[in-house]
């Protein structure tokens, strides 16, 4: 739902859903693919803030993805997004 609202441009609704999902994932740590789901929601929030030109918040969320990333591919994708932020704002 968060992703669908993001694609529709409903950033506020998307943010609320993603934050709520992350809180549930923090509570229910035994959920299958918990880390993968968290990375997905943090990444979505990073994109939302990037599109809303909120550099600091976007970087904060992408760094959370890096903290829980467990493979080089995920980290490389996030570093690319971070580099795009710096390219846009510097």
N, CA, C and O atoms as a GROMACS GRO file, in nm:
protein
  360
    1UNK      N    1   0.082  -0.120   0.000
    1UNK     CA    2   0.000   0.000   0.000
    1UNK      C    3   0.086   0.126   0.000
    1UNK      O    4   0.056   0.223  -0.070
    2UNK      N    5   0.193   0.124   0.078
    2UNK     CA    6   0.281   0.241   0.084
    2UNK      C    7   0.340   0.271  -0.053
    2UNK      O    8   0.347   0.386  -0.095
    3UNK      N    9   0.382   0.166  -0.122
    3UNK     CA   10   0.441   0.183  -0.254
    3UNK      C   11   0.338   0.233  -0.356
    3UNK      O   12   0.369   0.317  -0.440
    4UNK      N   13   0.219   0.182  -0.348
    4UNK     CA   14   0.112   0.224  -0.440
    4UNK      C   15   0.082   0.372  -0.420
    4UNK      O   16   0.070   0.447  -0.517
    5UNK      N   17   0.070   0.414  -0.294
    5UNK     CA   18   0.043   0.555  -0.267
    5UNK      C   19   0.159   0.643  -0.312
    5UNK      O   20   0.137   0.754  -0.359
    6UNK      N   21   0.280   0.593  -0.298
    6UNK     CA   22   0.396   0.668  -0.345
    6UNK      C   23   0.387   0.690  -0.496
    6UNK      O   24   0.407   0.802  -0.544
    7UNK      N   25   0.356   0.585  -0.569
    7UNK     CA   26   0.346   0.595  -0.715
    7UNK      C   27   0.233   0.687  -0.758
    7UNK      O   28   0.241   0.750  -0.863
    8UNK      N   29   0.128   0.696  -0.677
    8UNK     CA   30   0.016   0.785  -0.707
    8UNK      C   31   0.047   0.930  -0.667
    8UNK      O   32  -0.029   1.021  -0.699
    9UNK      N   33   0.159   0.949  -0.597
    9UNK     CA   34   0.193   1.084  -0.553
    9UNK      C   35   0.137   1.120  -0.418
    9UNK      O   36   0.150   1.234  -0.374
   10UNK      N   37   0.076   1.024  -0.351
   10UNK     CA   38   0.022   1.046  -0.216
   10UNK      C   39   0.132   1.022  -0.113
   10UNK      O   40   0.130   0.923  -0.041
   11UNK      N   41   0.227   1.114  -0.108
   11UNK     CA   42   0.345   1.096  -0.025
   11UNK      C   43   0.312   1.088   0.124
   11UNK      O   44   0.371   1.008   0.196
   12UNK      N   45   0.220   1.171   0.169
   12UNK     CA   46   0.187   1.171   0.311
   12UNK      C   47   0.127   1.037   0.354
   12UNK      O   48   0.163   0.983   0.459
   13UNK      N   49   0.036   0.984   0.274
   13UNK     CA   50  -0.026   0.856   0.306
   13UNK      C   51   0.077   0.744   0.300
   13UNK      O   52   0.080   0.656   0.385
   14UNK      N   53   0.162   0.749   0.199
   14UNK     CA   54   0.267   0.649   0.184
   14UNK      C   55   0.360   0.650   0.305
   14UNK      O   56   0.398   0.544   0.357
   15UNK      N   57   0.396   0.768   0.350
   15UNK     CA   58   0.484   0.781   0.467
   15UNK      C   59   0.420   0.721   0.591
   15UNK      O   60   0.484   0.647   0.665
   16UNK      N   61   0.294   0.753   0.615
   16UNK     CA   62   0.224   0.701   0.732
   16UNK      C   63   0.220   0.548   0.730
   16UNK      O   64   0.247   0.484   0.832
   17UNK      N   65   0.189   0.491   0.617
   17UNK     CA   66   0.180   0.345   0.606
   17UNK      C   67   0.317   0.281   0.628
   17UNK      O   68   0.328   0.182   0.699
   18UNK      N   69   0.421   0.338   0.567
   18UNK     CA   70   0.555   0.282   0.580
   18UNK      C   71   0.605   0.290   0.725
   18UNK      O   72   0.664   0.195   0.775
   19UNK      N   73   0.584   0.402   0.790
   19UNK     CA   74   0.626   0.418   0.930
   19UNK      C   75   0.551   0.321   1.019
   19UNK      O   76   0.609   0.261   1.109
   20UNK      N   77   0.424   0.306   0.996
   20UNK     CA   78   0.343   0.211   1.074
   20UNK      C   79   0.392   0.068   1.053
   20UNK      O   80   0.400  -0.010   1.148
   21UNK      N   81   0.425   0.034   0.930
   21UNK     CA   82   0.476  -0.100   0.900
   21UNK      C   83   0.609  -0.124   0.970
   21UNK      O   84   0.632  -0.233   1.023
   22UNK      N   85   0.697  -0.024   0.970
   22UNK     CA   86   0.825  -0.039   1.038
   22UNK      C   87   0.807  -0.060   1.188
   22UNK      O   88   0.880  -0.138   1.249
   23UNK      N   89   0.712   0.010   1.248
   23UNK     CA   90   0.685  -0.009   1.391
   23UNK      C   91   0.638  -0.152   1.418
   23UNK      O   92   0.678  -0.214   1.516
   24UNK      N   93   0.553  -0.203   1.331
   24UNK     CA   94   0.507  -0.341   1.346
   24UNK      C   95   0.621  -0.441   1.330
   24UNK      O   96   0.629  -0.540   1.402
   25UNK      N   97   0.710  -0.414   1.236
   25UNK     CA   98   0.824  -0.503   1.216
   25UNK      C   99   0.920  -0.499   1.336
   25UNK      O  100   0.983  -0.600   1.367
   26UNK      N  101   0.930  -0.384   1.402
   26UNK     CA  102   1.013  -0.375   1.522
   26UNK      C  103   0.953  -0.457   1.636
   26UNK      O  104   1.026  -0.516   1.716
   27UNK      N  105   0.823  -0.462   1.643
   27UNK     CA  106   0.755  -0.539   1.748
   27UNK      C  107   0.758  -0.689   1.718
   27UNK      O  108   0.784  -0.770   1.807
   28UNK      N  109   0.732  -0.723   1.593
   28UNK     CA  110   0.721  -0.864   1.553
   28UNK      C  111   0.847  -0.907   1.478
   28UNK      O  112   0.846  -0.924   1.356
   29UNK      N  113   0.953  -0.924   1.552
   29UNK     CA  114   1.083  -0.954   1.491
   29UNK      C  115   1.090  -1.094   1.430
   29UNK      O  116   1.180  -1.121   1.350
   30UNK      N  117   0.999  -1.182   1.466
   30UNK     CA  118   1.003  -1.320   1.414
   30UNK      C  119   0.937  -1.333   1.276
   30UNK      O  120   0.934  -1.442   1.219
   31UNK      N  121   0.884  -1.224   1.225
   31UNK     CA  122   0.820  -1.228   1.093
   31UNK      C  123   0.923  -1.268   0.989
   31UNK      O  124   1.035  -1.217   0.988
   32UNK      N  125   0.883  -1.361   0.903
   32UNK     CA  126   0.972  -1.406   0.797
   32UNK      C  127   1.012  -1.286   0.709
   32UNK      O  128   0.928  -1.203   0.675
   33UNK      N  129   1.138  -1.279   0.674
   33UNK     CA  130   1.191  -1.172   0.589
   33UNK      C  131   1.183  -1.035   0.656
   33UNK      O  132   1.173  -0.933   0.587
   34UNK      N  133   1.188  -1.030   0.787
   34UNK     CA  134   1.177  -0.905   0.862
   34UNK      C  135   1.279  -0.801   0.813
   34UNK      O  136   1.243  -0.686   0.787
   35UNK      N  137   1.405  -0.842   0.802
   35UNK     CA  138   1.509  -0.747   0.760
   35UNK      C  139   1.486  -0.700   0.618
   35UNK      O  140   1.502  -0.581   0.588
   36UNK      N  141   1.450  -0.791   0.529
   36UNK     CA  142   1.425  -0.753   0.390
   36UNK      C  143   1.311  -0.652   0.382
   36UNK      O  144   1.318  -0.555   0.307
   37UNK      N  145   1.206  -0.675   0.459
   37UNK     CA  146   1.092  -0.583   0.460
   37UNK      C  147   1.132  -0.447   0.516
   37UNK      O  148   1.090  -0.344   0.463
   38UNK      N  149   1.212  -0.446   0.622
   38UNK     CA  150   1.258  -0.319   0.678
   38UNK      C  151   1.340  -0.241   0.576
   38UNK      O  152   1.321  -0.121   0.558
   39UNK      N  153   1.431  -0.311   0.507
   39UNK     CA  154   1.511  -0.243   0.404
   39UNK      C  155   1.420  -0.182   0.299
   39UNK      O  156   1.445  -0.070   0.252
   40UNK      N  157   1.317  -0.254   0.262
   40UNK     CA  158   1.225  -0.205   0.159
   40UNK      C  159   1.152  -0.078   0.205
   40UNK      O  160   1.140   0.018   0.130
   41UNK      N  161   1.104  -0.079   0.328
   41UNK     CA  162   1.031   0.038   0.379
   41UNK      C  163   1.125   0.157   0.402
   41UNK      O  164   1.088   0.270   0.373
   42UNK      N  165   1.245   0.131   0.456
   42UNK     CA  166   1.341   0.241   0.472
   42UNK      C  167   1.378   0.301   0.337
   42UNK      O  168   1.390   0.422   0.322
   43UNK      N  169   1.397   0.215   0.239
   43UNK     CA  170   1.430   0.261   0.105
   43UNK      C  171   1.316   0.346   0.047
   43UNK      O  172   1.341   0.451  -0.012
   44UNK      N  173   1.194   0.300   0.064
   44UNK     CA  174   1.078   0.375   0.016
   44UNK      C  175   1.072   0.513   0.082
   44UNK      O  176   1.049   0.614   0.016
   45UNK      N  177   1.093   0.516   0.213
   45UNK     CA  178   1.091   0.645   0.283
   45UNK      C  179   1.205   0.735   0.235
   45UNK      O  180   1.187   0.856   0.221
   46UNK      N  181   1.321   0.676   0.210
   46UNK     CA  182   1.432   0.754   0.155
   46UNK      C  183   1.395   0.818   0.023
   46UNK      O  184   1.426   0.934  -0.001
   47UNK      N  185   1.328   0.740  -0.063
   47UNK     CA  186   1.283   0.795  -0.192
   47UNK      C  187   1.180   0.905  -0.174
   47UNK      O  188   1.185   1.007  -0.242
   48UNK      N  189   1.087   0.884  -0.081
   48UNK     CA  190   0.985   0.986  -0.056
   48UNK      C  191   1.048   1.118  -0.017
   48UNK      O  192   1.014   1.224  -0.070
   49UNK      N  193   1.140   1.111   0.078
   49UNK     CA  194   1.204   1.234   0.126
   49UNK      C  195   1.292   1.296   0.017
   49UNK      O  196   1.300   1.418   0.007
   50UNK      N  197   1.356   1.213  -0.062
   50UNK     CA  198   1.437   1.264  -0.173
   50UNK      C  199   1.348   1.342  -0.270
   50UNK      O  200   1.384   1.453  -0.312
   51UNK      N  201   1.235   1.285  -0.305
   51UNK     CA  202   1.143   1.350  -0.399
   51UNK      C  203   1.081   1.477  -0.340
   51UNK      O  204   1.039   1.566  -0.413
   52UNK      N  205   1.076   1.484  -0.208
   52UNK     CA  206   1.025   1.604  -0.142
   52UNK      C  207   1.137   1.702  -0.107
   52UNK      O  208   1.115   1.801  -0.037
   53UNK      N  209   1.256   1.673  -0.158
   53UNK     CA  210   1.374   1.758  -0.141
   53UNK      C  211   1.416   1.773   0.006
   53UNK      O  212   1.462   1.880   0.047
   54UNK      N  213   1.399   1.667   0.083
   54UNK     CA  214   1.441   1.666   0.223
   54UNK      C  215   1.569   1.583   0.233
   54UNK      O  216   1.566   1.464   0.263
   55UNK      N  217   1.681   1.650   0.206
   55UNK     CA  218   1.811   1.583   0.197
   55UNK      C  219   1.845   1.510   0.327
   55UNK      O  220   1.882   1.392   0.323
   56UNK      N  221   1.834   1.576   0.440
   56UNK     CA  222   1.875   1.517   0.567
   56UNK      C  223   1.795   1.392   0.600
   56UNK      O  224   1.852   1.290   0.640
   57UNK      N  225   1.666   1.399   0.585
   57UNK     CA  226   1.581   1.285   0.618
   57UNK      C  227   1.606   1.169   0.522
   57UNK      O  228   1.609   1.053   0.562
   58UNK      N  229   1.624   1.201   0.396
   58UNK     CA  230   1.652   1.099   0.296
   58UNK      C  231   1.783   1.027   0.329
   58UNK      O  232   1.788   0.904   0.325
   59UNK      N  233   1.886   1.101   0.362
   59UNK     CA  234   2.015   1.041   0.399
   59UNK      C  235   2.002   0.955   0.525
   59UNK      O  236   2.061   0.848   0.534
   60UNK      N  237   1.924   1.003   0.620
   60UNK     CA  238   1.902   0.927   0.743
   60UNK      C  239   1.841   0.789   0.713
   60UNK      O  240   1.884   0.688   0.768
   61UNK      N  241   1.741   0.788   0.627
   61UNK     CA  242   1.674   0.661   0.596
   61UNK      C  243   1.763   0.569   0.514
   61UNK      O  244   1.766   0.448   0.538
   62UNK      N  245   1.837   0.623   0.418
   62UNK     CA  246   1.928   0.540   0.340
   62UNK      C  247   2.039   0.483   0.428
   62UNK      O  248   2.083   0.370   0.407
   63UNK      N  249   2.084   0.559   0.527
   63UNK     CA  250   2.184   0.507   0.619
   63UNK      C  251   2.129   0.394   0.705
   63UNK      O  252   2.202   0.302   0.743
   64UNK      N  253   2.000   0.399   0.736
   64UNK     CA  254   1.938   0.288   0.809
   64UNK      C  255   1.940   0.161   0.724
   64UNK      O  256   1.961   0.051   0.776
   65UNK      N  257   1.918   0.176   0.594
   65UNK     CA  258   1.926   0.061   0.505
   65UNK      C  259   2.067   0.003   0.509
   65UNK      O  260   2.085  -0.119   0.516
   66UNK      N  261   2.166   0.090   0.504
   66UNK     CA  262   2.305   0.044   0.509
   66UNK      C  263   2.336  -0.031   0.638
   66UNK      O  264   2.409  -0.130   0.637
   67UNK      N  265   2.280   0.016   0.749
   67UNK     CA  266   2.304  -0.047   0.878
   67UNK      C  267   2.257  -0.192   0.880
   67UNK      O  268   2.319  -0.277   0.945
   68UNK      N  269   2.148  -0.221   0.810
   68UNK     CA  270   2.093  -0.357   0.816
   68UNK      C  271   2.120  -0.437   0.689
   68UNK      O  272   2.081  -0.554   0.680
   69UNK      N  273   2.187  -0.377   0.592
   69UNK     CA  274   2.219  -0.450   0.469
   69UNK      C  275   2.317  -0.561   0.500
   69UNK      O  276   2.412  -0.543   0.577
   70UNK      N  277   2.294  -0.675   0.438
   70UNK     CA  278   2.379  -0.791   0.465
   70UNK      C  279   2.449  -0.842   0.339
   70UNK      O  280   2.506  -0.951   0.338
   71UNK      N  281   2.444  -0.761   0.233
   71UNK     CA  282   2.516  -0.802   0.112
   71UNK      C  283   2.563  -0.679   0.035
   71UNK      O  284   2.511  -0.569   0.050
   72UNK      N  285   2.663  -0.703  -0.047
   72UNK     CA  286   2.726  -0.593  -0.121
   72UNK      C  287   2.632  -0.530  -0.222
   72UNK      O  288   2.638  -0.409  -0.245
   73UNK      N  289   2.544  -0.609  -0.282
   73UNK     CA  290   2.453  -0.556  -0.383
   73UNK      C  291   2.361  -0.450  -0.322
   73UNK      O  292   2.345  -0.341  -0.378
   74UNK      N  293   2.300  -0.482  -0.208
   74UNK     CA  294   2.212  -0.385  -0.143
   74UNK      C  295   2.288  -0.258  -0.106
   74UNK      O  296   2.239  -0.147  -0.127
   75UNK      N  297   2.407  -0.276  -0.051
   75UNK     CA  298   2.488  -0.160  -0.011
   75UNK      C  299   2.524  -0.074  -0.132
   75UNK      O  300   2.518   0.048  -0.125
   76UNK      N  301   2.561  -0.138  -0.242
   76UNK     CA  302   2.597  -0.063  -0.363
   76UNK      C  303   2.479   0.019  -0.414
   76UNK      O  304   2.496   0.134  -0.455
   77UNK      N  305   2.360  -0.040  -0.412
   77UNK     CA  306   2.241   0.033  -0.457
   77UNK      C  307   2.215   0.155  -0.370
   77UNK      O  308   2.180   0.262  -0.421
   78UNK      N  309   2.232   0.139  -0.240
   78UNK     CA  310   2.207   0.250  -0.148
   78UNK      C  311   2.315   0.358  -0.165
   78UNK      O  312   2.284   0.477  -0.165
   79UNK      N  313   2.441   0.316  -0.179
   79UNK     CA  314   2.547   0.415  -0.201
   79UNK      C  315   2.521   0.495  -0.329
   79UNK      O  316   2.552   0.614  -0.335
   80UNK      N  317   2.466   0.431  -0.430
   80UNK     CA  318   2.432   0.501  -0.553
   80UNK      C  319   2.324   0.606  -0.526
   80UNK      O  320   2.332   0.718  -0.576
   81UNK      N  321   2.224   0.570  -0.446
   81UNK     CA  322   2.117   0.666  -0.413
   81UNK      C  323   2.172   0.782  -0.332
   81UNK      O  324   2.134   0.897  -0.352
   82UNK      N  325   2.263   0.750  -0.239
   82UNK     CA  326   2.324   0.856  -0.158
   82UNK      C  327   2.406   0.950  -0.247
   82UNK      O  328   2.402   1.071  -0.229
   83UNK      N  329   2.479   0.893  -0.342
   83UNK     CA  330   2.558   0.978  -0.433
   83UNK      C  331   2.467   1.069  -0.515
   83UNK      O  332   2.504   1.183  -0.545
   84UNK      N  333   2.349   1.019  -0.553
   84UNK     CA  334   2.254   1.102  -0.627
   84UNK      C  335   2.204   1.219  -0.542
   84UNK      O  336   2.181   1.328  -0.593
   85UNK      N  337   2.188   1.195  -0.414
   85UNK     CA  338   2.145   1.303  -0.324
   85UNK      C  339   2.251   1.412  -0.322
   85UNK      O  340   2.220   1.531  -0.335
   86UNK      N  341   2.378   1.371  -0.306
   86UNK     CA  342   2.484   1.471  -0.300
   86UNK      C  343   2.502   1.542  -0.433
   86UNK      O  344   2.535   1.660  -0.437
   87UNK      N  345   2.480   1.469  -0.541
   87UNK     CA  346   2.488   1.532  -0.674
   87UNK      C  347   2.379   1.637  -0.690
   87UNK      O  348   2.402   1.743  -0.748
   88UNK      N  349   2.262   1.607  -0.638
   88UNK     CA  350   2.149   1.698  -0.653
   88UNK      C  351   2.164   1.822  -0.565
   88UNK      O  352   2.125   1.932  -0.605
   89UNK      N  353   2.218   1.806  -0.446
   89UNK     CA  354   2.218   1.915  -0.347
   89UNK      C  355   2.352   1.985  -0.330
   89UNK      O  356   2.362   2.076  -0.248
   90UNK      N  357   2.453   1.944  -0.403
   90UNK     CA  358   2.584   2.010  -0.389
   90UNK      C  359   2.630   2.068  -0.520
   90UNK      O  360   2.738   2.128  -0.526
   0.00000   0.00000   0.00000
